[in-house]
Amino acid sequence: FGDKIALLQFIQKMPPTRFLNWNFNTHVCTSWAGVTCNKDQTMVTALMLPGFGFHGSIPPYTLSRLSGLQRLSLRNNDISGPFPSDFANLRNLTFLYLQFNSFSGPLPSDFSFWLNLVVLNLSHNDFSGGIPSSISNLTHLTTLDLSNNSLSGEIPNFDLPHLRFLNLSSNHFNGTLPHSLQRFPSSSFSGNNFSSQVAEVIPPTPSPSSLPPITTSQPHPHKSRKISETALLGIILGGSAVLFFVIAVTMLAFYQKKETDQNNDINPKPQKAKQLKKRKQTAESDEEKSE
């Protein structure tokens, strides 16, 4: 099919230094290294050729004819020249890896051709100029790496809702950092010419989690301290009330006992009086007998 011809023309005009087992007599989808096809095996959906020793500019009208291509990796080669303008035909691209090459010139002026892009890595090249504002159209983008190039100017305000990893370090950017990008760590912007004010608002560097990032809400410190003080006051008041009650009961019991004892001293009980009278009579009787 047509994708097979396009790939053969690509390596014919840009031969790799590493062996690549592509030839006209074998099936693209079952035996060609670095090639993945759809389930029907009617089109190429992924082309992964990192470090195959490609040298020079990408031949026009070769890879751009892979209309079903979703993943493309040509990283770690020696590819030079401008960003291929005919890549605008690759409307289904979701992953594009061109890092560690020798691309030069400006970035594509219109990123709207690749609205499905999730990962874009153009780092470690020699791209120059600014970042076009059209990059804000890549609303599905989660990873953007433009580090180690020669890009310059001010960074446009692109608020990409799904962006989790951003690296613009080691370029020549200047000016102020857009508010929408200040959520990324300082390492994302190091090695540029930003003003000192910008450096102060960049948050500390977290671990590069691709991402991650859902956090549970924490109580406000002032609110927590207020709750603690209220609870402490309640404990103190409650303890004081209990102590006062115990003291009051103890004192009441003490005074009641004291009053009872005083009454007994003044008015002895009848039983006790009878016992005293009986003892007195017995004593008198004993005296009479002795006489």
MARLUMLO-278029 format. One record per residue: residue number from 0; residue in one letter; x, y, z of N, C-alpha, C in turn. Coordinates in steps of 0.1 Angstrom, whole numbers. Example, Ala and Ser with C-alpha at 12.3 -4.5 7.8 and 13.67 -1.06 7.14 Angstrom:
  paba  zaza    n.u    n.v    n.w   ca.u   ca.v   ca.w    c.u    c.v    c.w
     0     A    132    -57     78    123    -45     78    132    -33     78
     1     S    128    -22     71    137    -11     71    129      0     79
//
This chain:
  paba  zaza    n.u    n.v    n.w   ca.u   ca.v   ca.w    c.u    c.v    c.w
     0     F      8    -12      0      0      0      0      9     12      0
     1     G      2     24      0     10     37     -2     19     40      9
     2     D     16     36     21     26     39     32     39     32     30
     3     K     38     20     24     51     12     22     60     19     12
     4     I     54     25      2     62     32     -8     68     45     -2
     5     A     60     52      6     65     64     12     77     61     22
     6     L     76     50     29     87     47     38    100     42     31
     7     L     98     35     20    110     31     12    117     43      6
     8     Q    109     53      1    114     65     -4    122     73      6
     9     F    116     73     19    123     80     30    137     74     32
    10     I    138     61     34    152     56     37    161     56     24
    11     Q    155     56     13    163     57      1    170     71      0
    12     K    163     81      3    168     95      2    175     99     15
    13     M    173     92     26    179     95     39    183     82     45
    14     P    193     75     40    197     61     45    202     62     59
    15     P    198     52     68    203     52     81    216     45     82
    16     T    224     48     92    237     41     94    235     28    101
    17     R    224     26    108    221     14    115    213      5    105
    18     F    214     -8    106    207    -17     97    192    -16    100
    19     L    184    -15     89    170    -14     90    164    -24     80
    20     N    157    -34     85    153    -45     77    140    -43     68
    21     W    141    -31     61    129    -28     53    133    -31     38
    22     N    124    -38     32    125    -41     18    112    -43     11
    23     F    111    -42     -2     99    -42     -9     92    -56     -8
    24     N     99    -67     -5     94    -80     -6     88    -85      7
    25     T     89    -77     18     83    -81     31     72    -72     35
    26     H     63    -77     44     51    -70     47     55    -59     58
    27     V     50    -47     55     53    -35     64     49    -38     78
    28     C     37    -43     80     30    -43     93     35    -55    102
    29     T     41    -65     96     45    -77    103     60    -79    105
    30     S     68    -73     97     82    -76     98     91    -64     98
    31     W     86    -52     95     95    -40     95     97    -35    109
    32     A    110    -33    112    114    -27    125    109    -13    127
    33     G    104    -10    138     99      3    142     86      7    136
    34     V     79     -2    130     66      2    123     55     -6    130
    35     T     44      2    133     32     -4    138     20      0    130
    36     C     11     -9    127     -1     -6    118    -14     -7    126
    37     N    -25     -3    120    -38     -5    126    -42    -20    126
    38     K    -53    -23    132    -58    -37    133    -60    -43    119
    39     D    -65    -35    110    -67    -40     96    -55    -41     88
    40     Q    -43    -36     93    -31    -36     86    -32    -29     72
    41     T    -39    -17     73    -41    -10     60    -33      4     61
    42     M    -28      7     73    -21     20     73    -11     20     85
    43     V      0     27     84      9     28     95      4     38    105
    44     T      4     34    118      0     43    129     11     48    138
    45     A     22     41    138     34     45    146     47     42    139
    46     L     56     51    140     69     50    134     79     54    144
    47     M     86     44    150     96     47    161    110     43    157
    48     L    118     53    153    131     51    148    142     59    155
    49     P    143     57    168    153     65    176    167     59    174
    50     G    177     68    172    191     64    172    194     55    160
    51     F    188     57    149    192     49    137    202     55    128
    52     G    207     67    132    218     74    125    213     81    112
    53     F    201     86    112    197     94    101    204    107    101
    54     H    208    112     89    216    124     88    211    132     77
    55     G    210    146     79    205    155     69    190    159     71
    56     S    184    165     61    171    169     62    161    158     58
    57     I    149    159     64    139    149     61    134    151     47
    58     P    134    141     38    130    144     24    115    147     24
    59     P    112    158     17     97    162     16     89    151      9
    60     Y     77    152     13     66    143      7     70    128      9
    61     T     75    124     20     78    110     23     70    107     36
    62     L     75    110     47     68    107     60     54    115     61
    63     S     53    126     54     41    133     55     29    126     48
    64     R     32    116     40     22    109     33     15     98     42
    65     L     21     96     54     15     86     63      3     92     71
    66     S     -8     93     64    -20    100     69    -25     95     82
    67     G    -23     82     85    -28     76     97    -18     76    109
    68     L     -7     83    107      4     83    117     -1     90    130
    69     Q      1     83    141     -3     89    154     10     91    163
    70     R     20     82    161     32     83    169     44     84    160
    71     L     52     94    162     65     95    154     76     98    164
    72     S     86     90    163     99     92    171    111     91    162
    73     L    118    102    160    130    103    153    141    109    162
    74     R    140    107    175    149    113    184    163    106    183
    75     N    173    113    189    187    108    189    192    104    175
    76     N    190    112    166    196    111    153    204    123    150
    77     D    208    126    137    215    138    134    207    145    122
    78     I    194    146    124    186    152    114    187    168    116
    79     S    189    174    104    191    189    104    180    195     95
    80     G    182    208     94    172    216     85    160    221     93
    81     P    151    227     87    140    233     94    129    222     98
    82     F    120    226    106    109    217    109    101    215     96
    83     P     99    202     93     93    199     80     79    205     78
    84     S     77    214     69     64    221     67     53    211     63
    85     D     57    200     56     46    191     51     41    182     63
    86     F     47    183     75     42    176     86     28    181     90
    87     A     24    192     84     10    197     86      0    187     81
    88     N      4    178     72     -5    168     67     -8    157     78
    89     L      0    156     88     -1    145     98    -11    150    109
    90     R    -23    151    105    -33    156    114    -37    147    126
    91     N    -33    134    125    -36    125    136    -25    123    146
    92     L    -15    131    145     -3    129    154     -8    132    169
    93     T     -4    123    177     -6    125    192      7    125    200
    94     F     17    119    195     30    119    201     41    122    191
    95     L     49    133    193     59    137    184     72    139    192
    96     Y     82    130    189     95    131    195    106    134    185
    97     L    111    146    185    122    150    176    134    155    184
    98     Q    135    152    197    146    157    205    160    151    201
    99     F    170    158    205    184    153    203    187    152    188
   100     N    184    162    181    188    163    166    195    176    164
   101     S    195    181    151    201    193    148    191    202    140
   102     F    178    201    143    169    210    136    172    224    140
   103     S    169    233    130    171    247    132    160    255    126
   104     G    161    269    128    150    277    122    139    279    132
   105     P    128    285    128    117    288    137    108    276    139
   106     L    101    276    150     90    266    152     79    268    142
   107     P     71    258    140     59    260    131     51    272    136
   108     S     46    280    126     39    292    129     25    288    134
   109     D     19    277    129      6    273    132      5    259    138
   110     F      3    258    151      2    244    157    -12    239    156
   111     S    -21    246    149    -35    241    149    -36    229    140
   112     F    -26    225    132    -27    213    124    -26    200    133
   113     W    -22    202    145    -20    190    153    -28    191    166
   114     L    -41    192    165    -50    194    176    -50    182    186
   115     N    -46    171    181    -47    159    189    -34    156    197
   116     L    -24    165    195    -11    162    202    -12    161    217
   117     V     -6    151    223     -6    149    237      8    152    242
   118     V     18    147    235     32    149    239     40    156    227
   119     L     47    167    230     55    173    220     69    176    226
   120     N     79    169    220     93    171    225    102    175    214
   121     L    106    187    214    115    193    204    128    197    211
   122     S    131    192    222    143    197    230    156    193    224
   123     H    167    200    228    180    196    224    182    197    208
   124     N    177    208    203    179    211    189    185    225    188
   125     D    183    232    177    188    246    175    176    255    170
   126     F    164    252    174    153    260    170    155    275    176
   127     S    151    285    168    152    299    172    139    306    170
   128     G    139    319    174    127    327    173    119    324    186
   129     G    106    328    185     97    328    196     88    316    196
   130     I     80    315    206     69    304    207     57    311    201
   131     P     51    305    190     39    311    185     27    309    194
   132     S     19    319    194      7    319    203     -3    308    199
   133     S     -2    303    187    -11    292    183     -9    279    191
   134     I      2    278    198      4    266    207     -7    265    217
   135     S    -14    276    220    -25    275    229    -36    267    224
   136     N    -36    263    211    -47    255    205    -45    240    208
   137     L    -34    237    214    -31    222    217    -37    219    230
   138     T    -50    219    231    -57    217    244    -56    203    250
   139     H    -51    193    242    -49    180    248    -35    177    253
   140     L    -26    187    251    -12    186    254    -10    183    269
   141     T     -3    173    272      1    170    286     16    173    289
   142     T     24    171    278     39    173    279     44    182    268
   143     L     51    192    272     57    202    263     72    204    267
   144     D     81    200    258     95    201    261    102    209    250
   145     L    106    221    252    113    229    242    127    233    248
   146     S    132    226    257    144    230    264    156    228    255
   147     N    167    235    258    180    234    252    179    237    237
   148     N    173    249    233    173    254    220    178    268    220
   149     S    175    276    210    179    290    209    167    299    208
   150     L    156    295    215    144    302    214    145    315    222
   151     S    138    326    219    140    339    225    127    346    226
   152     G    127    358    231    115    366    233    107    363    245
   153     E     95    369    246     87    366    257     78    354    255
   154     I     76    347    266     67    335    265     53    339    264
   155     P     45    334    254     31    338    253     23    332    265
   156     N     11    338    267      3    332    277     -6    321    272
   157     F     -1    309    273     -9    298    268    -14    289    281
   158     D    -26    289    283    -32    282    294    -38    268    289
   159     L    -29    258    290    -33    245    285    -38    237    297
   160     P    -51    233    297    -57    227    309    -51    214    313
   161     H    -46    206    304    -41    193    307    -26    192    308
   162     L    -19    203    307     -5    203    307      0    200    321
   163     R      9    189    322     14    185    334     29    186    335
   164     F     36    186    324     50    187    323     54    198    313
   165     L     62    208    318     67    219    309     81    221    312
   166     N     89    222    301    103    225    302    107    235    291
   167     L    110    247    295    115    257    286    129    262    290
   168     S    136    254    297    149    258    303    160    259    292
   169     S    170    266    295    182    267    286    179    272    272
   170     N    172    284    272    169    291    260    173    306    262
   171     H    167    315    255    171    329    256    158    337    259
   172     F    148    331    266    136    339    268    139    350    278
   173     N    130    360    277    132    372    286    118    377    290
   174     G    118    388    297    105    394    301     99    388    313
   175     T     86    388    313     78    383    325     72    370    321
   176     L     70    362    332     64    349    330     49    350    331
   177     P     42    344    321     27    345    322     22    338    335
   178     H     11    344    340      6    339    352      1    324    351
   179     S     -3    320    339     -8    307    337      3    296    338
   180     L     15    301    338     27    291    338     34    291    351
   181     Q     30    300    360     37    301    373     34    289    382
   182     R     26    280    378     23    268    386     34    257    384
   183     F     43    259    375     53    250    372     66    253    380
   184     P     74    243    382     86    245    391     96    254    384
   185     S    105    260    392    115    269    387    125    263    377
   186     S    127    250    378    135    242    369    130    243    354
   187     S    117    245    353    111    246    339    116    258    332
   188     F    121    268    339    125    281    332    139    285    335
   189     S    147    276    341    161    280    344    169    282    331
   190     G    180    290    332    189    292    321    183    301    310
   191     N    174    310    315    169    321    306    172    334    311
   192     N    166    345    306    169    358    310    157    365    316
   193     F    150    358    324    138    364    330    143    375    341
   194     S    134    384    344    137    394    354    137    387    368
   195     S    143    394    377    144    389    391    130    387    397
   196     Q    121    397    393    107    396    399    101    383    395
   197     V    103    379    382     98    366    378    103    354    385
   198     A    116    355    388    122    343    395    116    342    409
   199     E    112    353    415    107    352    429     93    346    429
   200     V     85    347    419     72    341    419     71    327    415
   201     I     82    322    409     82    308    405     83    299    417
   202     P     74    289    419     74    281    431     86    271    431
   203     P     89    265    443    100    256    444     98    244    435
   204     T    109    237    432    108    226    423    103    213    430
   205     P     91    208    426     87    195    431     93    184    423
   206     S     90    171    428     95    160    420     87    159    407
   207     P     94    155    396     87    156    383     77    145    381
   208     S     66    145    388     56    136    386     48    140    373
   209     S     48    131    366     41    134    353     27    138    356
   210     L     31    139    372     20    144    374     13    145    381
   211     P     24    141    385     12    145    393      5    150    402
   212     P     -7    157    405    -10    164    410    -26    168    413
   213     I    -34    155    423    -47    159    430    -44    159    445
   214     T    -47    170    452    -44    170    467    -57    173    474
   215     T    -58    167    487    -69    169    495    -68    183    502
   216     S    -79    189    504    -79    203    511    -74    202    525
   217     Q    -66    211    529    -61    212    543    -68    223    550
   218     P    -71    222    563    -77    233    570    -67    245    571
   219     H    -73    257    571    -65    269    572    -58    270    585
   220     P    -45    273    586    -38    273    599    -44    282    609
   221     H    -50    294    605    -56    302    615    -69    296    621
   222     K    -76    290    612    -88    283    616    -86    272    625
   223     S    -75    264    623    -71    253    631    -67    258    645
   224     R    -60    269    645    -56    274    658    -67    279    666
   225     K    -77    285    659    -89    290    666    -97    279    672
   226     I    -98    268    665   -105    256    670    -98    251    682
   227     S    -85    250    682    -78    245    693    -79    254    705
   228     E    -79    267    704    -81    276    715    -95    275    721
   229     T   -105    273    713   -119    272    717   -120    259    725
   230     A   -114    248    720   -115    235    727   -108    236    740
   231     L    -97    242    741    -89    244    753    -97    252    764
   232     L   -104    262    759   -112    271    768   -123    262    774
   233     G   -130    254    765   -141    246    770   -136    236    780
   234     I   -124    230    778   -119    220    788   -117    227    801
   235     I   -111    239    801   -108    246    813   -121    249    821
   236     L   -131    255    814   -143    258    820   -150    246    826
   237     G   -150    235    818   -157    223    822   -150    218    835
   238     G   -137    217    835   -130    212    846   -132    221    859
   239     S   -133    234    857   -135    243    868   -149    241    874
   240     A   -159    238    865   -173    236    870   -173    223    878
   241     V   -167    213    874   -166    200    881   -160    202    895
   242     L   -148    209    895   -141    211    907   -149    219    917
   243     F   -156    229    912   -165    237    921   -176    229    927
   244     F   -182    220    919   -193    211    923   -188    202    935
   245     V   -176    196    933   -171    187    943   -168    194    956
   246     I   -162    206    955   -159    214    967   -172    218    974
   247     A   -183    222    966   -195    226    972   -202    214    980
   248     V   -202    202    973   -208    190    980   -200    187    992
   249     T   -187    187    992   -179    184   1003   -182    194   1015
   250     M   -182    206   1012   -185    216   1023   -199    214   1028
   251     L   -209    212   1020   -222    210   1025   -223    198   1034
   252     A   -217    187   1030   -217    175   1039   -210    178   1052
   253     F   -199    185   1051   -191    189   1064   -200    197   1073
   254     Y   -207    207   1068   -215    215   1077   -227    208   1082
   255     Q   -233    199   1074   -244    191   1079   -240    182   1091
   256     K   -228    176   1089   -223    167   1100   -220    175   1113
   257     K   -214    187   1111   -211    195   1122   -224    199   1130
   258     E   -234    203   1122   -247    207   1128   -253    195   1136
   259     T   -252    183   1130   -258    171   1137   -251    168   1150
   260     D   -238    169   1150   -230    167   1162   -234    177   1173
   261     Q   -236    189   1169   -239    199   1179   -253    196   1185
   262     N   -262    192   1177   -276    189   1182   -275    177   1191
   263     N   -267    167   1188   -266    156   1197   -260    159   1211
   264     D   -251    169   1211   -245    173   1224   -256    180   1232
   265     I   -265    188   1226   -275    195   1234   -286    186   1238
   266     N   -291    179   1229   -303    170   1231   -299    155   1228
   267     P   -294    148   1238   -290    134   1235   -302    126   1231
   268     K   -300    115   1225   -311    107   1220   -318    100   1232
   269     P   -331     97   1230   -339     90   1241   -332     77   1246
   270     Q   -328     69   1237   -322     56   1240   -310     58   1249
   271     K   -302     68   1246   -290     70   1254   -294     75   1267
   272     A   -305     83   1268   -309     88   1281   -314     77   1290
   273     K   -321     67   1285   -326     56   1292   -314     48   1298
   274     Q   -304     46   1289   -292     38   1294   -286     45   1306
   275     L   -285     58   1305   -279     66   1316   -287     65   1329
   276     K   -301     65   1328   -310     64   1339   -308     50   1346
   277     K   -308     40   1337   -307     26   1342   -294     24   1350
   278     R   -283     30   1344   -270     29   1351   -270     36   1365
   279     K   -277     47   1365   -279     54   1378   -286     46   1388
   280     Q   -298     40   1384   -305     32   1393   -297     20   1398
   281     T   -290     14   1390   -282      2   1394   -271      6   1404
   282     A   -266     18   1402   -255     23   1411   -262     25   1425
   283     E   -274     31   1425   -280     34   1438   -284     21   1445
   284     S   -289     11   1437   -292     -2   1444   -280     -8   1450
   285     D   -269     -8   1443   -257    -13   1448   -252     -6   1461
   286     E   -254      7   1461   -251     14   1473   -259     10   1485
   287     E   -273      8   1482   -282      4   1493   -278    -10   1499
   288     K   -274    -19   1490   -270    -33   1494   -258    -32   1502
   289     S   -249    -24   1499   -236    -23   1506   -238    -18   1520
   290     E   -249     -9   1521   -252     -4   1534   -258    -14   1543
//
